[in-house]
Amino acid sequence: MNTTPDLSKFSLIFPDEATQAAHYRGEMRPAIDMFMLEELGLLEVFTLKNSDLDEYFTSDPAVIAHRMEVFGDMLACPEIAATLNRLIPVLTDIMELRRLEADSGQTESYLESITEIELYISSLATLHAGLSPIRDKLQSRAFRTLADRISELVESDYYAELNEKLSELTTRVRDIRSVTIGVNLDAQLRPASAGVLSINPEPFRSGDVLEKILRLNFKDDEYTCIANLVPFGKKQSENQKTALALAFNSAINEVYRQSLRSWKKIVQAYVLENTDFLLNLMPEIEFLVKGTVFLRALREKGLSLCTPTISCDEVVFRATGLYNPCVALKIEDEIVSNDLAFDRKDGAMIYVLTGPNRGGKSVITCSIGLAQAMMQLGLFVPAECAEISISDGIFTHFPTGADDTIDKGRLGEECARLRDIFEAVTEQSVVLLDESLSSTGSFEASYIAAEVLAGLSRVGCRCLFSTHLHELASKIDEINERTAPDGGNRIDTLVAGMEEGKRSFKIVRAKPDGKSYARDIADKYGLSYESILKNISH
């Protein structure tokens, strides 16, 4: 017989057993949690039922590259997702069958064994029919390996023997039409023992007089019933009927026990092992299918997706044409993209972003986190091109939803959350602050924010601080002078633009002028001094 391929450790989302084992030991996993993903908006467009999305984040460049190849195949070949979607219900049935077996304690049911093998063969057939025709189109090692191994299984002697055995045994079971039961009675004509005398390929006849007349056959034989058993009478309870049915099933299993033993050897030595391989892939399959749906939706809107260059030599985040994919899927208007560069050579590692309310500050803040998170899931990045270094964590400090009023309790909570970030952040981290410290007055907020920025500069991480505190932006040169002797990274300013009094949602690297936003809006609504004079003179 052919040697069957070892599929027990196969994974679609890890390149090899070593990286998979390391991941599940908790190694190479960044500090990115579900709360942060909810704040970024990713869970609105990418959710899983059978696992949490944060289980899939990785800091391993090899794993990221491997997954991008897999997603590339899935985007190029829609047949893969269609095949996997057909496979999921079959695997779900296998899992449910095993659960029922475990709950009932019946591990040697002949009929359930046959059903499981039928489901297993169905799953292999589904994969083979879906992947074999597109084998030469596949580029990823994962799907090429899966296609090849499924072909090996389907074309193996084992598989042929399995089909032959299954056909033989299912025929025997499905040919059962009746069971002849013998009951021994004691001296008082009470049942003393009972058992199956034979299993028959045709049903018994009722023995009614009318039926004998219709058949013109009054001869009694072994298939003619002369009296019905009481448990199937109209007045019997469901418990009595169930008891008899269970007794019959038990008797049938007893009759086939010898066949079942040999059958189980095949199941345990070959089938169960390979079924487990497919069951173990179920969470991965859902992750890949849902991720592909998300990416395809962006592609169908004509939006860019790129394979980023993963920088291992320097801490960097450079993106051209970066956009927020979650916002892009919600709006009908054309999405505005931006260019951003966090690097030590030509730019800054920390930016303070100011601009008008609803001018795109929060959108671009989330865009950075989403691009980083998507890359470390192994998804393509929402940009025209990007170079990004791997992060050991993404830390967010977004508004809690409370009113922006002077509230000492809320200020204390904000400061505690910022302190928690400093306890975890490293040079490799990404920190996103959106309207932080908005619960206090501008003087206190600007002072605390300047201290926070100085600390982050010393840490050396990538950070975007989106804020309404225009006076904070005016202190950037002062903060840079303070941190430079300690080796702090440079801080710079970004501005959410206005054009002719309208928000452009373009983010530009410039010094902020808080008055310009007010002046543009005043001009737009005729509230500048010149406009007012003109209006009142008429």
N, C-alpha and C positions, 0 to 999 in steps of 0.2 A: 504494500500500500504506500501511497505518497505520504511524505511527512507534511503535516499541516503547519502553516505559518503560526508563529507565536504572536498572538494579538493581545495578550493579557495586559500589557503595559502601554498599548498604543494610545496616542493622543492626537487630536486634530490641532490643538492650540499650543502644544509644547513640542520643540524640535526633537527632544530625546528624553529618555527616562530620568537622566540626572537632573535636568532643569525642572522637570515636573516634580520630582521628589523634593528638590530644594524649595520650590514654591510652596508646597504643602507643609513643609517644615517651618514656613514663615520667613524664609530667606528671600532677599531681592524683592521685597514687597513694600512699596512706598506708603506713607501715611496719608492715604486718601480714603475718606469714609463716606457713608451714605448721606450724612447730614450735609457735608460739603457739596456732594453731587446734587442734592436737592436745591441748595442755594444757587448753584451755577445754572440750574434749569435742565440738566441732562436727563433726570428721571422722568421728565414730561414727554420725552421723545424716545427713550431707550430704557425699557423696564423688563425685568425677568420675573417669571412666576416660580421657578424651581430653585432659584439661588439669588444671592444679592450681587449686584454689579460690582461692588467694591472687592469681591473675592478674586476678580480677574486682573487687577492692576499688577504690573510688574516693573521692576527696575533693570531687568536683564535685556540688553540690546539684542541678543540672539533670539529671545522669545518675541520681542517686538517685530523684528524683521521677519521671523517665521509667520507670525499672524498676518502681517500685511500681505505676504504672498498668498495666504489662504483667502483673505478677503478679496484680493485681486481676482482669484479664480471665481469666487462666488459672484462678483459683479460682472465678470466677463461671461460666465456661463449660468444663466438663470435656472438651467436644468438641475443644478446642484441643490439649490434651496427647495425646488419642487420635490426632488427625490427625498431630501431630509424631512420635509413636511409630511410626505407619505409614510415615512419610516416611523415617525414619532408615535402615531396611534398604535402601531403594532408593538413597539417596545413598551408602551403604556399598558397594553393588554398583558404582556408577559409579566410586568411588575405587579399588576393587580392579581394575576393568577398565583404568583408566588406569595403575595400577601395573604390571599385566601387560604393557601396551603398552610402557611405559618399559623394563621388564626385557628384553623380547624385541627391542626396537628396531623392531618392526613398527608403524609409525604410519599405514600406508595399507591396513590390512586392511578389506576391504569388509564382511565379516561383523561385525567388532567395531564398525565405524562404525554399522551398523544397530542393533546391540544397545544402543549408547550412546544413540542417539536414542530408542529404545523406552523406555529407563529414564528419560530426560529427560521424555518425554511422560507417563510414569507418575507422575513426581514432581509435575508440574504438575496432573495430573488429581487426584491425592491431595489436594493443597492446596486446589484449587478445590472439590472435593466436601466438604471439611471446613469451610472458612471461609465459602464463599458463603452457606449457609443461615443462618449466625449473624452475618452482617455487621452487621446493625442493632443487635445486642446489644453489639457491641464498643465499649469506651470508650477504649482506649489508641490513641494515634496510630500506634504501631508495627504493631499487628495490623490496624487499619483500612487503613493504607497497603499492607500485604502483601496483604490480601484484594482490595483494589482493583487492585493491579498484577497479581496473578495472573489476575484476571478479564480485565484488558486483554490479557494475553498469550494466554489461552485463546480469547478472542473476536477475536483479530487475524487479519488476512489471512496473516501469516507462519505462524501456528499451523495454519491451515487448509491452507496450501500444504505445510507440513511433514507433516501427517497424510496428505495425498494422495500426496505423494512417497514417504513411508515405506511406505504401503500398496502402491504400485506396485512399489517395489524389493523389498520383502519377498516379495511374490507371485512375482516373478521368481526369487528365490533359493529359495524353498520349493517351487517347481515343478520344480526340478532333480532329476531321478531317475537320470540317468546321463550319462557323458561319453564321447564317442567319441575315441579316441586313435589317432593315426597315428605309425608308427615307420619311419623310413628305415634301410635296411640297407646295409652296404658289400659289397664283392665276396665277403668271407668270411662274409656273413650276420650280421655283428655290428651291433648298434644304432649308427647314426651320429648320428641326431638324432631327436627325438620332439616331438610337440605335440598340442594339443587341436584336433580337427577340428570337433566340434560339442558343444553342451550340450543335452541332450534332456529333454523333459518326461515321459518314461516309462522305466522300468528295462529293461535288456536281459534277454533270456531265456537260460537256462543252455545250451540246445542239447543237453541229454541226450536219448538215444533214448526213454527212458520218458516224458519230458515231451512229446516230439513225438507219441508214441502217444496220450497223454491228450488233447492238443489236436487230434489227427487232422490235424495240419498238419506235413508234412515239408519244407515250402519254407524254404530259407534266406533270411534278409533281414538288413538292417543292424542289427536289434536282437537277433539271435541270436548267442550266443557260441559260437565253434567251438573255443576253447582258453583255459583260465584263465591269467592272468599269475602267474608263480611267487611274487612277494612275498607273496601272500595264501594261499600253500599252508601246510599244517600244519607243515612242517619249517622254515619260515623264522623268523628271529629277529625280536624286536620292533623292533630298529633298522632292519631291512630294511622292515618294514611301515610304520614311522614315516616313513622316507625317501620311500616312495611317496605316503603321505598328504600329506606336506608338498609334494611335487611337484604333486599334484592341486590343493591349496589355492592354491599359487602360480599355477598355470595359470588357475584360476577368477578370481583377482584380476586377472590379466593381461587376461582377456577383458573384465572389467568395469572396467578401469582408466579408460576414458573416462567412464563413468558415475560412477565414484568421484571423479574430479576435480570434476565439477559438484556432486556430493553433498557433497564436502568444503567447497566454497564456502559452502553453506548451513550446514554444521556450524560452520565457523570464524567466519562473519559473524554468526551468530545463536545457534546452540544452545550452543556451548562457552562463550560469554560468560555466558549465562544459567544454565548448569549450574554454572559457577564461583561465581556468586552464591549458589546453593543450597549448594554445598559449603562455602563460607566461613561459612555460618550454622550448620554442624554443631556446633561447640563451644558456640555460644550456645544452640542448641536443647537440648543436654544440660544446660547450666547451668539453663535455665528449667524444664525438665521435672523435674529432680532437686530444684530449689528448691521447686517447687510440691508435689511429693510430701511434702517436709518440712513445709511450711506446712499442707497439707491434713490431715496426721496430727495436728497440734496442734488444728486446728479440729474434727476429728472427736471429739477428747476433750473438747470443750466449753471449750477454753482460749482466752483473749483474745489477739487480735492487733490491733495498732493501727498507723495511719499516723502516725509521730511528727511533731511540729513541729520543723523544722530551724532551730535558732537560729544566726543569722549575726552577731548584735550582741554576744553575750556567750558566754563559755565556761561551759557548763552541762550538767548531766545530771539531769533530774527525771523520775521515773517513778512512776506509781501502779499498784499491782497487778503489780509486776515479778516474774517467776518464771524459773526455769532450764528452758528448753525441752528440753534433752538429758536432764535428770533426769526431767522430766514424762513423756517418752515411755518411760521405763524402768519406772516404778512404777505400781502399780494404785491406790494410795492417792491421796486428793485432794492436789493440790500446794498448798503454802503460798506465798502471794505476799506481797510487801513493798513499802512505799513508801520511796523514797530521793530525796534532793535534794542534789546537789552544785552550789552556787552561792555567789556572793560576797554576795548581798543578805541572804537570810534564813537561810542555813545555813553550811556550811563546804565547802571544796574538797578537804579531806583528812580521812579518818576512820580512827580506829583501832578495829577491831572485836575485841572479846573475848567469851568465853563458853565453855560447856562443850565438851568434845570431842564430835564428831559432832552438834553443835548447829546446823549449817547455815551455819557461817562460810565454808567453802570453796564451798558451793553458791551463796551470794549473791555471793561474790567473782567466780565465773565468770559469774553472771547479768549482772553489769554489763558484762563484756567481751563476752559473747554479744550483748547488746542493741546495743552499739556496733558490733560487727562485722556483725551482720545488717542494721543500718540502712545501713552503708556498702557492703554488697553489693546494696542495693536491695530487701531483704526487709522484710516487716512486722516490728514489734518485739513481743516477748513481754511485753506489759503491757496494762493497760486504757487508759492514755494516757501519753504521754511527750513531753518537749521535750528535745532533745539537740543539742548543737553538734558539728560535724564534727571528728574527730580526725585529726592527722597521723601517728598511730601508737599502737598498743596494745602496752605492754611488760609482760611477766609475769615474776614471780620466785616460782616455785612449788617445793615440795620436790622433790629429785632422786630420792627413793626410798631413800636411804641411811638407816641407823639414826640416830635422834636421840641421838647420843652426842657427847661432847667429842672432836672430831676436828679437829686444826689444819689438816690438808690440806683437809678439806671446808669449813671456815670460810673459808679463803683462796679457795676456788673460789666460795663464795657472795658474798664481798666483791668479787671480780673481776666477777661478773655484775652486781652492783649498780653498780659503777663504769661498766660498759658502758652501763647504762641512762642514767646521768647524761650520758654523752657524746652521747646521741641525743635525750633528752627535751626537749620545749618546753612552752610554756604551753598549747598545743592538745592535748597528749598525754593518754592515759589510762594510769595505772600501777596494776597489781594485784600486791600482795605477799601471799603466803599462807604463813604460818608461816616467814617468812624468818628467818635467823640462828638456827634451831633446833639447829644443830650445836655450839653452845657454851653455856656456863653463862649463867644469867639475868642476872648482873651485866654481863658483857661484851656479851651480846646487847642488853640494854636501852640500854647506852651507845651502841653503834653504831647501833641503830635510831633513837635520839633524834637523832643526827647526820643520818641519812638523811632523817628526817621534816623536820628543819629545812631541809635542802637542797631537798627537794621543795616545801616551803612557799614558799621563795624563787623557785623555778621558776614556781610558779603553776598547775601542772597539776592535774587531777582524779586522786585516788589513794584506794584503799582498802587498808589494811594490816590483814590478818586475822592475829591473833597469840594465842599463849598467854601472852604476857608482860604479866600484869596490872599489874606495877609500871610498865611503860612508859606505860600509860594514865593512871597517876596523875601523870605528868610533863608532861601535855599543856599545862596552864596555863603551866608554866615554859618550854616550847618556844615557845609563842605570844608570851610576853613577850620572848623572845630574838630572834625573827624579825620582830616588828612594826616596829621601827625601820628595817629593810631593805625594808619593803613586802611582807613575807611574807603568804601567805594563811592564813586561820584554819584550825586543826585542831580537830576535835571527836571525840567518842567514840560508838561504837555498841555495843550489847550484844545478843548472841543470847540470847533469853529462856528462862526456865524457869518452868513453872507446876505447882505441887504436885509438885515433884520430877521432872517430865517435861519433855523438850525441846519447846518450842513451835514452834521454827524461825522464830519471829517476830523480826525485827530492830528494835530500838527505839533511839531516840536518848536515851542516858542515861549517867550516870557509872557505871563498872563497880564492882562489889563482889565481888571474887574469893571472899570467904568465903561469900557467899550461895549459890553453886553447890555448894560443898562441904556447906553446911548443909542444902540441899534434898535432896541425895543421901543424906546421913547420916540425915535424918529418914525418907526413903523406905525405907531398909533397916534401920531401927531401931537405928542406930549413934550417935545423939546421946546425950549424957550422960544426959539425962532418960529416954530410951527404954531405955538400958542399965540404969539403976537400977530402972526398972519391971520389966524382965525378970528381973533377978537377985534381986529381992525375992520373986518367986513361989516 
